[in-house]
């Protein structure tokens, strides 16, 4: 096994481009990672990495060695996962990422329920609206909304969301309901993280630039403003559903609703699916699937 010493650490450093991130991924110290890589370079009598205070550069020899070792490390991980799967008992760390609001309102409660069913698991949930790299961040599963651009990932559709244009009864009483998209220019359309609202007109998708008295990247802040009668909003169903049901908001422009957006579970296509991920996918599909 002496020939294996330092390989895990070297591969992790190259993948993450950081000794600190490699140490976090391997659950060890930066000093330990540095020592292991230095020992590997000494045994091979070859410089694999060039380190400065600002960046890490892989040498030509290091790149060739990494290309051979990466598959070995991944193969070892998959072999261990396959062996643990025989027990059919989900255990270990479950690292998940999801968008902030949808994660808080929908995914987190479901994960908490899942954790209660499998107490041997430990959950690490990262709520972020950034598209995190699942491989370098060592993330098991991502919940993503809308179009998926990364073809190296496997995506399983769980459900979908609908955007709604809404206004409070008090706003409608003063300013009236818009019945066509062209009328939006005459209304106070509250702006979120994007100045574009999405619609479907004559079976074609259309994005319209809108303007209003409030510009805020918080959907909840815009929701509160709309309920107070300040203006129109366009938000996903999980923001406005309760207010619509209680009559605090009224939906507008239903004939121009934007196409449904898929909500998917995404994971790397080169990973053996462990029992914990298989069970979680089945659980989320059962809880969320509306088809």
C-alpha positions as CSV (number, residue, x, y, z in Angstrom):
1,X,0.0,0.0,0.0
2,X,3.0,2.3,0.1
3,X,2.5,3.0,-3.6
4,X,-0.9,4.5,-2.8
5,X,0.2,7.0,-0.2
6,X,-0.3,10.6,-1.3
7,X,-2.4,9.8,-4.4
8,X,-5.8,10.7,-2.8
9,X,-4.3,14.0,-1.6
10,X,-2.7,14.8,-4.9
11,X,-5.8,14.1,-6.9
12,X,-7.9,16.2,-4.5
13,X,-5.5,19.1,-4.8
14,X,-5.6,19.0,-8.6
15,X,-9.4,18.7,-8.7
16,X,-10.0,21.5,-6.3
17,X,-7.0,23.7,-7.2
18,X,-6.5,24.2,-3.5
19,X,-4.8,22.5,-0.6
20,X,-7.4,23.9,1.8
21,X,-10.3,22.6,-0.2
22,X,-8.6,19.3,-0.7
23,X,-8.1,19.0,3.1
24,X,-11.8,19.8,3.6
25,X,-12.9,17.2,1.0
26,X,-10.7,14.6,2.6
27,X,-11.6,15.6,6.2
28,X,-8.0,16.2,7.2
29,X,-5.6,19.1,7.8
30,X,-3.8,21.2,5.2
31,X,-0.5,20.3,6.7
32,X,-1.3,16.6,6.3
33,X,-2.2,17.0,2.7
34,X,0.9,19.0,2.0
35,X,3.1,16.3,3.7
36,X,1.5,13.5,1.7
37,X,1.9,15.2,-1.6
38,X,5.5,16.1,-0.8
39,X,6.2,12.4,0.1
40,X,4.6,11.3,-3.2
41,X,6.8,13.7,-5.2
42,X,9.9,12.5,-3.3
43,X,9.0,8.8,-4.0
44,X,8.4,9.5,-7.6
45,X,11.5,11.8,-7.9
46,X,9.3,14.2,-9.9
47,X,7.8,17.6,-9.3
48,X,4.0,17.3,-9.6
49,X,2.9,20.7,-8.4
50,X,4.3,24.2,-8.4
51,X,3.1,26.1,-5.4
52,X,3.0,29.8,-4.8
53,X,1.1,32.0,-2.3
54,X,-1.5,32.8,-5.0
55,X,-2.0,29.7,-7.1
56,X,-1.2,26.0,-7.8
57,X,0.2,24.9,-11.2
58,X,0.3,21.3,-12.3
59,X,3.5,20.4,-14.0
60,X,3.6,18.4,-17.2
61,X,4.6,15.3,-15.3
62,X,1.9,16.0,-12.7
63,X,-0.8,16.3,-15.4
64,X,0.2,12.9,-16.9
65,X,0.2,11.3,-13.4
66,X,-3.1,12.9,-12.5
67,X,-4.8,11.6,-15.7
68,X,-3.9,8.0,-14.7
69,X,-4.6,8.4,-11.0
70,X,-7.9,10.2,-11.2
71,X,-9.6,7.1,-12.6
72,X,-8.0,4.9,-9.9
73,X,-9.2,7.1,-7.1
74,X,-12.7,7.2,-8.6
75,X,-12.7,3.5,-9.1
76,X,-11.8,2.9,-5.5
77,X,-14.6,5.1,-4.3
78,X,-17.1,3.3,-6.5
79,X,-15.9,-0.1,-5.3
80,X,-16.4,1.0,-1.7
81,X,-19.8,2.4,-2.4
82,X,-20.8,-0.8,-4.2
83,X,-19.7,-2.9,-1.2
84,X,-21.5,-0.7,1.3
85,X,-24.6,-0.9,-0.9
86,X,-24.8,-4.6,-0.1
87,X,-25.9,-3.8,3.5
88,X,-28.8,-1.6,2.2
89,X,-28.4,0.7,5.2
90,X,-28.0,4.3,4.2
91,X,-25.2,5.9,6.3
92,X,-22.5,8.5,6.0
93,X,-22.6,12.1,5.0
94,X,-25.3,13.3,2.5
95,X,-24.1,16.5,0.9
96,X,-26.9,18.4,-1.0
97,X,-27.2,21.8,-2.6
98,X,-30.4,23.6,-3.6
99,X,-31.6,27.1,-4.5
100,X,-32.1,29.3,-1.4
101,X,-35.9,29.9,-1.3
102,X,-37.0,26.6,-2.8
103,X,-34.5,24.9,-0.6
104,X,-35.8,26.6,2.5
105,X,-39.5,26.1,1.8
106,X,-39.6,22.8,0.1
107,X,-36.4,20.8,0.1
108,X,-35.2,21.3,3.6
109,X,-38.4,20.0,5.3
110,X,-38.4,16.9,3.0
111,X,-34.7,16.3,3.9
112,X,-35.5,16.6,7.6
113,X,-38.2,14.0,7.2
114,X,-35.8,11.7,5.3
115,X,-33.2,12.1,8.0
116,X,-35.7,11.0,10.6
117,X,-36.3,7.8,8.7
118,X,-32.5,7.1,8.4
119,X,-30.8,8.2,11.6
120,X,-27.4,6.8,10.5
121,X,-27.1,9.6,8.0
122,X,-25.5,13.0,8.5
123,X,-26.8,15.9,6.3
124,X,-24.9,18.8,4.9
125,X,-27.3,21.1,3.1
126,X,-25.9,24.1,1.1
127,X,-28.5,26.6,0.0
128,X,-27.1,28.8,-2.8
129,X,-28.4,30.4,-5.9
130,X,-25.0,29.8,-7.5
131,X,-24.4,26.7,-9.7
132,X,-21.9,24.8,-7.6
133,X,-19.5,22.3,-9.2
134,X,-20.6,19.0,-7.8
135,X,-17.3,17.2,-8.5
136,X,-14.9,19.7,-7.0
137,X,-17.2,20.5,-4.1
138,X,-17.8,16.7,-3.5
139,X,-21.6,17.2,-3.6
140,X,-23.8,14.1,-3.9
141,X,-26.9,15.8,-5.3
142,X,-28.1,19.2,-6.6
143,X,-31.6,20.5,-6.9
144,X,-31.8,22.8,-9.9
145,X,-34.6,24.8,-11.6
146,X,-35.1,25.4,-15.3
147,X,-32.8,24.6,-18.2
148,X,-29.8,22.4,-17.5
149,X,-26.7,23.2,-19.5
150,X,-24.2,20.7,-18.1
151,X,-24.4,17.5,-20.2
152,X,-21.9,15.7,-18.0
153,X,-24.5,15.4,-15.3
154,X,-27.5,13.1,-15.0
155,X,-30.8,14.8,-14.3
156,X,-34.0,13.3,-12.9
157,X,-37.1,15.5,-13.1
158,X,-38.9,15.7,-9.8
159,X,-41.6,18.3,-10.4
160,X,-42.1,21.7,-12.0
161,X,-42.9,25.2,-11.1
162,X,-45.2,27.9,-12.6
163,X,-44.7,31.6,-12.6
164,X,-47.7,33.8,-11.8
165,X,-48.3,37.5,-12.3
166,X,-50.3,38.8,-9.3
167,X,-51.7,41.9,-7.8
168,X,-53.6,42.8,-4.6
169,X,-57.3,43.6,-4.8
170,X,-56.5,47.1,-3.5
171,X,-54.1,47.7,-6.5
172,X,-56.6,46.3,-9.0
173,X,-59.3,48.6,-7.6
174,X,-57.1,51.6,-8.2
175,X,-55.4,50.7,-11.4
176,X,-57.4,47.9,-13.0
177,X,-56.4,44.5,-14.3
178,X,-54.1,44.2,-17.3
179,X,-55.6,42.0,-20.0
180,X,-52.8,42.1,-22.5
181,X,-49.0,42.2,-22.3
182,X,-48.8,45.6,-23.9
183,X,-50.8,47.0,-20.9
184,X,-47.9,46.2,-18.6
185,X,-46.2,49.4,-19.6
186,X,-48.9,51.3,-17.8
187,X,-48.6,49.3,-14.6
188,X,-46.1,49.4,-11.7
189,X,-44.3,46.0,-12.2
190,X,-42.0,45.3,-9.2
191,X,-38.6,44.2,-10.4
192,X,-36.8,41.1,-8.9
193,X,-33.4,39.7,-9.7
194,X,-34.1,40.1,-13.4
195,X,-35.8,43.0,-15.2
196,X,-37.4,40.5,-17.6
197,X,-40.7,38.7,-17.1
198,X,-41.4,35.5,-18.9
199,X,-44.6,34.8,-20.9
200,X,-46.1,32.6,-23.6
201,X,-47.8,34.4,-26.4
202,X,-49.3,32.6,-29.4
203,X,-47.4,29.4,-28.5
204,X,-44.1,31.2,-28.4
205,X,-42.0,32.1,-25.4
206,X,-41.6,35.9,-24.8
207,X,-39.5,37.8,-22.3
208,X,-40.6,41.4,-21.5
209,X,-38.6,44.1,-19.9
210,X,-40.6,45.7,-17.1
211,X,-40.2,48.7,-14.8
212,X,-41.5,49.7,-11.4
213,X,-41.0,51.6,-8.2
214,X,-39.3,48.7,-6.4
215,X,-36.2,46.7,-7.4
216,X,-35.3,43.9,-5.0
217,X,-33.6,40.5,-5.2
218,X,-35.8,39.1,-2.4
219,X,-39.0,37.4,-3.6
220,X,-40.5,37.7,-0.1
221,X,-39.9,41.4,-0.1
222,X,-41.7,41.7,-3.4
223,X,-44.5,39.5,-2.2
224,X,-45.1,41.7,0.8
225,X,-45.1,44.8,-1.4
226,X,-47.6,43.3,-3.8
227,X,-49.9,42.3,-0.9
228,X,-49.8,45.9,0.3
229,X,-51.1,47.0,-3.1
230,X,-47.9,48.7,-4.3
231,X,-47.7,46.9,-7.7
232,X,-47.7,43.7,-9.8
233,X,-45.3,40.9,-9.2
234,X,-44.2,37.8,-11.1
235,X,-43.1,35.0,-8.8
236,X,-43.1,31.2,-8.7
237,X,-46.1,29.3,-7.2
238,X,-44.3,28.4,-3.9
239,X,-44.1,32.2,-3.1
240,X,-47.7,33.2,-4.0
241,X,-49.8,30.1,-3.6
242,X,-50.9,30.8,0.0
243,X,-51.7,34.5,-0.7
244,X,-53.7,33.5,-3.8
245,X,-55.7,30.9,-1.8
246,X,-56.5,33.5,0.9
247,X,-57.5,36.2,-1.6
248,X,-54.7,38.5,-0.7
249,X,-53.5,38.4,-4.3
250,X,-55.3,37.9,-7.6
251,X,-53.6,36.3,-10.6
252,X,-53.4,38.4,-13.8
253,X,-52.7,37.5,-17.4
254,X,-53.4,33.8,-17.0
255,X,-53.7,33.4,-20.8
256,X,-50.0,34.4,-21.1
257,X,-48.6,32.2,-18.3
258,X,-44.9,31.2,-19.0
259,X,-44.1,27.6,-19.8
260,X,-43.6,25.3,-16.8
261,X,-40.0,25.1,-15.5
262,X,-38.6,21.7,-14.6
263,X,-37.2,21.1,-11.1
264,X,-34.6,18.4,-11.3
265,X,-32.2,16.4,-9.1
266,X,-28.8,16.4,-10.7
267,X,-25.7,14.2,-10.0
268,X,-22.4,13.3,-11.8
269,X,-22.8,10.6,-14.4
270,X,-19.5,8.9,-13.4
271,X,-20.6,8.0,-9.9
272,X,-22.0,4.8,-8.6
273,X,-25.3,5.6,-7.0
274,X,-25.1,4.7,-3.3
275,X,-28.0,3.4,-1.4
276,X,-28.5,6.8,0.3
277,X,-28.8,8.6,-3.0
278,X,-31.1,6.0,-4.5
279,X,-33.4,6.1,-1.5
280,X,-33.4,9.9,-1.5
281,X,-34.2,10.1,-5.2
282,X,-37.1,7.7,-4.7
283,X,-38.3,9.7,-1.7
284,X,-38.1,13.1,-3.4
285,X,-39.9,11.7,-6.5
286,X,-42.7,10.3,-4.4
287,X,-43.1,13.6,-2.5
288,X,-42.8,16.0,-5.3
289,X,-43.8,14.4,-8.6
290,X,-47.1,15.8,-9.9
291,X,-47.2,14.0,-13.2
